[in-house]
Amino acid sequence: MHVLYEDAGKLKAETIFSEADTSLQVESASGKRSKIKRNAVLLTFAQPAPDALLPAAEALAATLEPDFLWEVAPQEEFEAATLAQDYFGHAPDAIEKTALILALSAAPAYFHRRGRGTFRPAPPDILQAALAAIEKKRLQAQQQQEWTDAMVAGQLPDAVRPMAVTFLDQPDKNTQQWKAFDAAVQQLAISPEKLLLSLGVWANPLAMMVQRFLATHFPKGAEWPPVAVEDWGADLPQVEIEAYSVDDSSTIEIDDALSVTQTDADTIRVGIHIAVPALATPRGSEFDTMARSRMSTVYMPGDKIPMLPRELISAFSLDEGQWRPALSLYVTGKLQTGEILDTETRLERIQVTANLRHDQLGDQVTEAALDDPDAALPYGHWLRPLWQFALKLSAARDQVRGKPENNDRIEYSFELDGPSDDPDSVIRLIPRRRNAPLERLVAEYMILTNTQWGALLARHGVPGIYRSQQMGRTRMSTQALPHESIAVPQYIWSTSPLRRYVDLINQGQIVAAAQHGVSARLVAPFKPKDADLYALIGAFDSQYTLWGEFQSAMERYWCIRWLQQQGLKEVRAHVLRENLVRLACAPLVTRINGLPSFERGQELVLDILGYDEMGQDIECRLREAV
C-alpha cells in the first residue's frame, strides 16, 4: 500500500514500509525511509505507483475550474474526498482525489483550508472581494510588465518619469514603477545608472552626479535666501596697516591677509589678519544655525556651495579697499633666528591694500628673487621680510620633526571656460607646487596662527576643537595635543571661518579669550566639558568627509573630460603600489589590470584605450617602462 501525506506544506506519495498505532514508516522511490505521523496521511491507495500519482493528479487538477467547484461544493465544511465523489459521479480513485485536493488548495480565494483534506467555501461577499483583488493584482502586473518592456526598448513611460530620479538613492521599492525598473535592469543586465542615462532621466553623467548630490543633501536648494546684514564691528578700533591677501583668482571668501613691519634690522612684527564672521554668528543664532547645517563650503570645479549666505560673506570678506573687522594675531620675532618674542591677539578694523592672486604673481615670486634684495620683485618690501621669517619658522619645525617636510607634490586648480554643469565646457588644469614660495609663505603663517591661537585657548582654559596627529593618526578632539607631521605642540583650525564651521566655532572661543583673558572660560560660547562641542566634532568630521568625497568625484570626472578634450592617446604615469598608478599630467589615480610588478615611483608609458565618465575611470594598457 501507498500513502499520500503532507510534509511542510508539500504533498508526497510514498510506499508504506511498516505501521504503528500513531505513526508510519514510509519508503521513497529512492529507498529513503522516513517516519511520519498517521494524522498527516491524506489517503492510502494501491494504484498507481507513488511516483506516478502526483504528475497524473497535477495534470487532471489543471482541468478543474475553481468557480464551478465552488458552485457545486457544499456551503459548509467538507472533505475533499466527499466532493470528489459528487464531482466525478463515481467512487474516485487516488488520482481523482489527489487532483481535487490540489485544485482546492490552489484556489484560496474560493476555498479556505480548515485542516488536512478539509475545506470550506468562501462566503459570496468575501469571494467577490478576493476576486476583485486578484484582478487588480493581475492588471498591475500587466501594467508593470508593459513599463518594463518599454524601458527595455529604450523608452521611459510617463508614469515612471517623475519617480525615476529617486531610483538610485531613495527608491520606494514597494511601488510598481520601481519594480518595473528593477525588472528592466535585471533583464538588460546593466547597472541602474546606465539604464537611467539611456532613458534620458539625466542628460549626461555630470548632470546625474550633481543632481543626485543636490537632491540628497540640498533638497530645498543650495542657495540661501536673501538675508539682512549689519555693520558688524563698526565700534572696533580702526588700524592703518599695509596688508595683502594671497588667494586663487576664483576665491571670493578672502579669509586672511598679512602685514609686516620692521622695528629694527633684526626685529619683525608680522600681522596675520583673519576675517571675523563670529561677530555675526553667536551660538544658536540664525546665522550660526545656517552654518552648522552645512558645516563647510562645498567645492567643485567651476562652482561652490557656500557655507554662509553670500551677503554675510561679502560683509566680512577682506576685500581690498574695504574696512572690515578682523581678528588679528601680531607676532614679534627675530629675523635671523625665527625666535618669537611676543604675541598679541586683538579685534580691530583693517583695510586690505590689495587682494593678490597666485596665478598672477606665482611666476615672478621665486626663491632667487626673494633672496636677492636687488632683484625685481613685485611687493618685495612686503614679501622679503615675510619670506625670511617664514623660512626660520619652517626650519624650527623641521628641527622638531627631525627631517624636512616633504611638500614638493604638484597640486592642481581646476578652471572652467563655460558653465559648470556643461560637460562640453573647456577644462584647464593649473599645476601648482605646494612648496612654491607664495604657497609656503602663506601656509607657514597659517600654521603659526593656528598654533598660537591653540596655545591661547589652552592657556586660558577655554575649550576648542583641536587637530592632532600621533602615531600617524589624525583626529579632532577638545585636547591640545601635538600634531607630529606639522611638528607643533598643538594645532587648531581657525583661519578659514568663512568656509569651515570648526574654524567659526574656534574663532568665537578665541575672541572670548582675547577679550576676557583668564575669565574667558566663564563667558566663552562653549564652556569646558560642553557636550555639544563633542557632538560637533563627530558631525563636522562626517559631513566634511562627505563634501570632500563629492569634490574628489567631481575633480576626477573633470580630469577624464580634460584627457578627452586634449585628445591624449598616450600618457605617462608613476607606480604607487601594485597595479595602482598616478598620471603625470593630471591628478588622476587609476588601476592597470595585469600590470607587472614595478618599484614604487617607476615611470610608465600608458596607452589610453577608453573612458568611463559614469564610472569615473579610464582604461589603460602598459606600453613600456621608462
ABEGO torsion letter per residue (X at the ends): XBBBBBBGGBBBBBBBABBBAABBBBBBAAGBBBBBBAAABABBBAOBBAAAAAAAAAAAAAABBAAAAAAABBABBBBAAAAAAAAAGBBBBAAAAAAAAAAAAABAAABBBAEBGBBBBBBAAAAAAAAAAAAAAAAAAAAAAAAAAAAAAGBBBAAAAAAAAAAAABBBAABAAAAAAAAAAAAAGBBAAAAAAAAGABABAAAAAAAAAAAAABAAEABBBBBBBBBBGAABBBBBBBBBBBBBAABABBABBBBBBBABAABBBBBBBBBBAAAABBBGBAAAAAAAAAGBBBBBBGBBBBABBAAAAAAABBBBGBBBBBBBBBBBBBAAAGBBABBBBBBBBBBBABBBBAAAAAAABBAAAAABAABBBBGAAAAAAAAAAAAAAAAAAAAAAGBBBBAABBBBBBBBBEBAABAABBBBBBBBBAABAAAAAAAAAAAAAAAAAAAAAAAAGBBBBBBBBBGGBBBBBABBBBBAAAGBABBBBAABAAABAAAAAAAAAAAAAAAAEAAAAAABABBBGBAAAAAAAAAAAAAAAAAAAAAAAAAAAAAAAAAAAAGBABBBBBBABEABBBBAABBBBBBBBGBBBBBBGBBBBBBBABBBAAAGBBBBBBABBX
